[in-house]
Amino acid sequence: AINTIGKQFKNLKAFLNWCFDKEITDRFSLKHMVTYTEEVENIYLKEKEVNDIFNIELEDEWEAAVRDVFIIGCETALRYSDLISLTKENFINDEIYVRPKKTEGKVNDNSIIIPISQKVQAILDRNNGTVPNGNMVMVTDFNRTIRKICKKAKVNQIIQITKKVASKRTTQKIKKYELVRSHTGRRTFCTLKFLAGMEVEGIMGFSGHKTERSFKKYLKIDAMERAKKYKAFF
């Protein structure tokens, strides 16, 4: 895949530059190593799909816990590493206080304060005021389970994916639940808040994005939703 090749080139260039700086080898041009990338099909969930997942009856405790953590991700834009670290101490009055692990120890290490939504409050109420994340470590297990839950919730819209593999462009149709993973919650938060009319600067304050360019990569608006949002301009 194009992105796999690009990632390997990026890593190799970083290593070679380190070698140049340490004078391990003579410096030579790296211009021929172009780090090509292409946009991948990262989806978001629509409001109805989030509600269907939230309301589905699940008898299995593990599935119920995964569902609850995923919904909190959709309501807060928190990364998986932060979701599985939430404890009662993070919830103060009507707000969630979090110091994102990804920026911990950096110069721009800032805490984020997120209002508690109705869905998050309902999850806390049915879990004794905390998040049921005690057994969550491997994100692969989480992703496998949330896809299973989304299938039960009938998140089965057909998504057409086009990508380039081995210099050939291929197109395949896949059901939406097969593309859901932990990070989908974060993209869902950003996209739904944007569609609801929330200012980009405000959304970035909760998602932790530092530039509008990086933030806009998270906006996964399909053609129909885009037409609805901007219909007034026509």
Secondary structure, DSSP 8 states (H G I E B T S, - for coil): -HHHHHHHHHHHHHHHHHHHHTTSS-----TT--------------HHHHHHHHH----SHHHHHHHHHHHHHHHH---HHHHTT--GGGEETTEEEE--GGGTTSTT---EEEE--HHHHHHHHTTTTS-S-TT---HHHHHHHHHHHHHHTT---EEEEEEEETTEEEEEEEEGGGG--HHHHHHHHHHHHHHTT--HHHHHHHH--SSHHHHHTT----HHHHHHHTGGG-
